[in-house]
Amino acid sequence: MAPPLGDIAHVGHAQLFTPDLDASVAFCTDFLGLTVNGQQGDSVFLRTFDDYEHHSLVLTARDRPGLGRTALRTSSEEALHRRVAAVEATGATGTWVEDEPGLGRLYVTTDPDGHEHALYWESEHYVAPTELRPALKNQPQAKPDRGVGVRRLDHVNFLAADVLANAEFQEQVLGARPTEQIRLDSGRIAARWLTFTDKSYDVVYTSDWTGSSGRLHHIAFATDTREDILRAADLAIDTGVFIETGPHKHAIQQTFFLYVYEPGGNRIELCNPLTRLVLAPDWPLITWTEAERAKGQAWGLKTIESFHTHGTPPIV
């Protein structure tokens, strides 16, 4: 039986590993417009201006880029313990830690592919210092005067050796709802989008063509408007940020987007999905066929066939 909807409130923050911590921090502050909110050892904590919590992103120095924790805040202390019990009922294990500023205890476990997830409830609401105090009292921080000025962390897209097994972990153990998916002619699920909220998606699993486990496709930050995406592309050209593709519009989820790479080697998506919500409690899972995906994204951006032919991960 699926767990009660609403036990996971939202994706709290993500952690990225980077072999060039200083350059990655500069990208996040100067290009994305994030604010540094502390450092602890080899980790720097950064926040988007509209995040009510201490941090939205953790950058940690490592030899290679990649994804660390994806932190999910629960809707209550009781919900946290229900999800912990659900994890352990599957035979999986986890560890309780208290090692991030602004947060209480986190229960750290993994999905079937090995991606680290941290579940938590206790969280201090951010109070901006004088120089970052907003004019509007219902906004946690003043809008940045630099870079793109992303509003919040939007979603995490995991690469996985087995998309279905990992998506079912999110659904059956954590309580996510699937909204859209890609089914290949073989019957294999190549990607699935899931939500914990009224947003159309919070997490995504995409098939890793290498067969590897635990890798990242991208993390995404939301902007206020489509115009911000176009402005981000101009800023990227002006500042030497590598654009992989876009601006374009995804057919799946209808997200207007731009893919760039930060200096440490992680793919970052800038997206404007703010107008699309899933309000129907009985939303039907939308399935895209291989033939439909071969037609490409909106405006003709090729997907499965062309990207696999060139040996790079699929852009979904």
C-alpha positions in Angstrom: 0.0 0.0 0.0 1.3 3.5 -0.9 2.1 5.8 2.0 -0.1 8.7 2.8 0.4 11.7 0.5 2.0 14.6 2.1 4.5 12.9 4.4 7.3 14.5 2.3 6.7 18.3 2.1 9.3 19.2 -0.5 12.9 18.8 -1.7 14.9 20.8 0.9 18.3 21.0 -0.7 20.8 19.1 -2.8 24.6 18.5 -2.4 27.0 18.6 -5.3 30.6 17.4 -5.3 33.1 19.6 -7.1 36.9 19.3 -7.8 37.1 23.1 -7.9 35.2 24.5 -4.9 36.1 28.1 -5.3 35.1 28.2 -9.0 31.8 26.4 -8.3 31.0 28.8 -5.4 31.7 31.8 -7.7 29.4 30.3 -10.4 26.6 29.9 -7.9 27.0 33.4 -6.5 27.9 35.4 -9.6 25.9 33.6 -12.2 23.0 32.0 -10.4 22.7 34.7 -7.8 22.8 32.5 -4.7 24.1 33.7 -1.3 26.7 32.0 0.8 25.3 31.2 4.2 28.2 29.5 5.9 31.1 27.0 5.5 31.9 23.9 7.4 35.1 22.1 6.6 35.2 21.4 2.8 31.5 22.3 2.4 29.9 25.7 1.5 26.2 26.3 2.1 24.3 28.5 -0.3 20.8 29.7 -0.5 18.3 31.0 -3.1 16.6 34.2 -2.1 13.1 32.7 -1.7 14.2 29.7 0.4 12.8 29.8 3.9 15.5 27.4 5.2 19.2 27.8 6.0 20.4 26.5 2.6 19.3 25.3 -0.8 22.6 23.8 -2.0 25.7 22.4 -0.5 28.9 22.4 -2.5 31.5 20.0 -1.2 35.1 19.6 -2.4 35.8 16.2 -3.9 38.1 14.8 -6.6 35.2 14.3 -9.0 31.8 16.0 -9.7 28.6 14.3 -8.7 25.7 14.2 -6.4 25.8 13.9 -2.7 22.7 14.1 -0.5 19.3 15.0 -1.7 17.5 16.2 1.5 13.7 15.8 1.8 11.8 17.7 4.5 8.9 15.9 5.9 5.6 17.5 6.9 5.9 16.7 10.6 8.0 14.8 13.2 5.4 11.9 12.9 5.7 11.9 9.1 9.5 11.6 9.5 9.2 8.5 11.7 6.6 7.0 9.4 8.9 7.3 6.4 11.9 5.9 8.4 9.7 2.9 9.4 8.7 2.5 5.7 12.3 2.5 4.6 13.3 -0.1 7.2 10.3 -2.2 6.4 11.9 -2.8 2.9 15.0 -4.2 4.6 17.0 -1.1 3.9 19.0 0.7 6.6 19.8 4.2 7.4 21.8 6.3 9.8 20.8 9.3 12.0 23.2 12.2 11.8 23.1 15.9 12.9 25.8 17.5 10.7 24.2 20.4 8.8 23.7 23.9 10.1 20.1 25.1 10.5 18.8 21.5 10.6 18.1 18.9 13.3 18.6 15.2 12.9 18.6 13.7 9.4 17.9 10.1 8.6 20.3 9.2 5.8 19.6 6.2 3.5 19.8 5.4 -0.2 17.5 4.6 -3.0 18.0 1.3 -4.9 20.5 2.9 -7.2 22.7 4.2 -4.3 21.7 7.9 -4.4 21.9 9.2 -0.9 18.6 10.6 0.6 18.3 12.5 3.9 14.9 12.8 5.6 14.4 15.5 8.2 11.8 17.6 10.0 13.5 20.1 12.3 14.5 23.2 10.4 15.3 26.8 11.4 13.6 29.5 9.4 16.1 31.8 7.8 16.4 35.3 9.2 18.2 37.7 6.8 20.9 40.0 8.2 20.3 43.7 7.8 22.1 44.0 4.4 19.9 41.2 2.9 16.6 42.2 4.6 13.7 42.4 2.1 11.2 45.2 1.8 8.4 42.8 1.8 8.0 40.9 5.1 6.6 37.8 3.4 9.9 37.2 1.5 12.8 35.7 3.4 15.5 37.6 1.6 15.9 40.5 -0.7 16.2 39.6 -4.4 19.9 39.5 -5.5 21.4 42.3 -7.5 23.6 40.0 -9.5 23.3 37.0 -11.9 20.1 35.2 -12.9 18.6 35.5 -9.4 17.0 32.0 -9.3 14.1 31.7 -6.9 14.4 28.2 -5.5 15.8 24.7 -6.0 13.2 23.1 -8.3 14.1 19.4 -8.8 16.7 16.7 -8.9 17.1 14.4 -11.9 18.9 11.2 -11.0 20.5 8.9 -13.5 19.7 5.2 -12.7 20.5 1.8 -13.9 16.9 0.7 -13.2 14.4 3.6 -13.5 11.4 1.7 -12.4 12.9 0.2 -9.2 14.0 3.7 -8.1 10.7 5.4 -9.1 8.8 2.8 -7.1 11.0 3.5 -4.1 9.9 7.1 -4.3 6.3 6.1 -4.7 5.9 3.2 -2.4 8.3 4.2 0.4 8.3 8.0 0.3 4.9 8.7 -1.1 5.6 10.5 -4.4 3.1 10.6 -7.2 4.2 9.7 -10.8 3.1 12.3 -13.3 4.8 11.4 -16.7 7.1 8.7 -18.0 8.8 7.4 -21.1 8.2 3.7 -22.1 10.5 2.3 -24.8 9.3 -0.2 -27.4 10.9 -3.0 -25.3 8.6 -2.1 -22.4 11.4 -0.7 -20.3 10.7 2.6 -18.5 13.4 5.0 -19.6 12.4 7.9 -17.4 9.7 8.8 -14.8 8.8 12.2 -13.3 7.4 12.3 -9.7 6.0 14.9 -7.3 5.5 15.2 -3.6 3.6 18.5 -4.0 1.3 20.3 -6.4 4.3 21.0 -8.6 4.3 18.7 -11.7 7.6 17.1 -10.6 10.1 17.3 -7.8 12.4 14.3 -8.7 13.1 12.5 -11.9 14.8 9.2 -12.8 16.4 8.9 -16.2 18.0 5.7 -17.6 21.8 5.7 -17.4 22.9 4.4 -20.7 26.2 3.3 -19.2 24.5 1.0 -16.7 26.2 2.8 -13.9 24.6 3.5 -10.5 24.4 6.6 -8.3 25.1 9.2 -11.0 23.5 12.6 -11.5 21.8 13.9 -14.6 21.2 17.5 -13.3 19.8 19.7 -10.5 17.5 22.5 -11.5 16.8 26.0 -10.2 13.5 27.8 -10.9 13.3 31.3 -12.3 10.4 33.7 -12.1 9.8 34.0 -15.9 10.8 32.7 -19.3 12.6 36.0 -19.9 14.9 35.1 -17.1 15.9 32.0 -19.0 16.7 34.1 -22.1 18.6 36.5 -19.9 20.6 33.6 -18.4 21.7 32.5 -21.9 23.0 36.0 -22.6 24.8 36.1 -19.2 26.3 32.7 -19.9 27.7 33.9 -23.2 29.0 37.1 -21.6 30.7 35.3 -18.7 32.0 32.2 -20.4 29.5 29.7 -18.8 29.2 26.6 -21.1 25.7 26.2 -22.6 24.9 22.6 -23.4 21.5 23.2 -25.0 18.7 25.6 -25.0 16.9 27.8 -24.4 14.2 25.3 -25.4 10.9 23.9 -24.1 10.5 20.4 -22.9 7.6 18.5 -24.3 7.3 16.5 -21.1 6.2 18.8 -18.3 6.3 21.8 -20.7 9.3 23.3 -18.9 11.1 26.2 -20.6 14.8 25.5 -19.9 18.5 26.1 -20.4 21.2 23.5 -19.6 24.6 24.8 -18.5 27.6 23.3 -16.7 29.2 24.8 -13.6 33.0 24.8 -13.4 33.2 21.6 -11.3 31.6 19.6 -14.0 27.9 19.3 -12.9 25.0 20.0 -15.2 22.7 22.7 -14.0 19.2 23.4 -15.4 17.6 26.8 -15.2 13.9 26.3 -15.7 10.6 28.1 -15.6 7.9 25.5 -14.6 6.0 27.8 -12.3 2.8 28.0 -14.3 2.1 24.2 -14.4 0.7 22.5 -11.3 -0.9 19.1 -10.8 -4.0 19.9 -8.9 -6.0 16.7 -9.7 -5.8 14.2 -6.9 -6.5 11.5 -9.5 -3.9 12.7 -12.1 -3.4 10.0 -14.7 0.2 8.9 -15.4 1.0 10.2 -18.9 3.1 7.8 -20.9 5.3 8.9 -23.9 6.3 6.2 -26.4 9.6 5.8 -28.0 8.2 7.0 -31.4 6.7 10.1 -29.7 10.0 10.9 -28.1 11.9 10.4 -31.4 10.0 13.4 -32.7 12.0 15.5 -30.3 11.3 18.2 -27.8 9.0 21.1 -28.6 10.6 23.1 -31.4 12.5 20.1 -32.7 15.2 19.4 -30.2 16.1 15.7 -30.7 16.1 13.4 -27.7 16.5 9.6 -27.4 17.9 8.5 -30.7 20.3 11.4 -31.6 21.8 11.7 -28.1 22.3 8.0 -27.6 23.9 7.8 -31.1 26.5 10.4 -30.0 27.2 8.5 -26.7 26.0 11.2 -24.3 23.3 11.0 -21.7 19.8 11.7 -23.0 18.4 15.1 -22.5 14.9 14.5 -21.2 
